Amino acid sequence: MIFADTSKFRQASSSDDDISIWSGTDMAAAVLAAKAAYGPDATLAVAWCALAARVDGRAADSHFWFEVFCLLSASETQTWALRPARRGFGNADGKLN
């Protein structure tokens, strides 16, 4: 069995002093843009951006997207906390009413 040599496809590891695609971008503006573009899936989309940047070795971009993810997650948690509890959905034994 022959495996391809993937060493030629590896990128040089980046450091935090590399130029970031998102340097100088306001995180609050990125949160609003993600919500506008992806609606209820904004948190998931931003998580994929953070993962892709991490896998690509773009540490600064990964950190940026992780911070945006944290802001989105916090806003979702607050939204869920403010919603009224659903009544009549289930009872103590887990069966639907």
C-alpha positions in Angstrom: 0.0 0.0 0.0 1.4 3.4 -1.0 0.5 6.6 0.9 0.9 10.0 -0.5 3.6 12.2 1.0 1.7 15.0 2.6 4.7 16.9 3.9 4.6 19.2 0.8 1.1 20.3 1.7 1.9 21.3 5.3 1.9 25.0 6.1 4.5 26.6 8.2 3.2 27.0 11.8 2.1 30.5 12.5 2.7 32.6 15.6 0.7 35.3 17.3 2.8 38.0 15.6 1.6 36.9 12.1 -0.8 39.1 10.3 -4.3 38.2 11.1 -7.1 38.4 8.6 -9.4 39.8 11.3 -6.9 42.1 13.1 -8.5 45.4 14.1 -12.0 44.1 13.5 -14.6 44.9 16.2 -15.9 41.7 17.7 -19.3 43.2 18.4 -19.6 44.0 14.7 -18.6 40.5 13.8 -21.3 39.2 16.2 -23.9 41.3 14.5 -22.7 40.3 11.0 -22.8 36.6 11.9 -26.4 37.0 13.3 -27.5 38.8 10.1 -25.8 36.3 7.8 -26.6 33.1 9.6 -29.6 33.8 11.8 -30.1 31.1 14.5 -27.1 29.2 13.2 -24.7 32.0 13.8 -23.0 30.3 16.8 -22.4 27.2 14.8 -21.1 29.1 11.8 -18.6 31.0 14.0 -17.5 27.8 15.7 -16.6 26.4 12.3 -14.7 29.6 11.5 -12.7 29.2 14.7 -12.0 25.5 14.0 -11.0 26.2 10.4 -8.6 28.9 11.5 -7.1 26.6 14.1 -6.6 23.7 11.7 -5.0 26.1 9.2 -2.6 27.2 11.8 -3.9 30.8 12.0 -3.7 31.2 15.8 -4.7 34.9 15.8 -7.7 34.3 13.7 -8.7 31.2 15.7 -8.5 33.3 18.9 -10.6 36.1 17.3 -13.4 33.6 16.2 -13.3 31.9 19.5 -14.0 35.2 21.3 -16.8 36.0 18.8 -18.2 32.5 19.6 -18.1 33.2 23.3 -20.0 36.5 22.8 -22.6 34.7 20.7 -22.9 31.9 23.2 -23.3 34.3 26.1 -26.1 36.2 24.2 -27.9 33.0 23.5 -27.7 31.9 27.1 -29.2 35.2 28.2 -32.0 34.9 25.6 -32.9 31.4 26.8 -32.9 32.5 30.4 -35.4 35.3 29.6 -37.8 33.0 27.8 -40.9 31.9 29.8 -41.0 28.2 30.7 -43.1 26.0 28.4 -46.1 24.6 30.2 -47.8 21.3 29.4 -44.9 19.9 27.4 -44.1 17.0 29.7 -44.6 15.8 33.2 -42.3 14.4 35.9 -42.0 11.0 34.3 -41.0 12.5 30.9 -44.2 11.6 29.0 -45.9 14.1 26.8 -49.2 15.5 28.0 
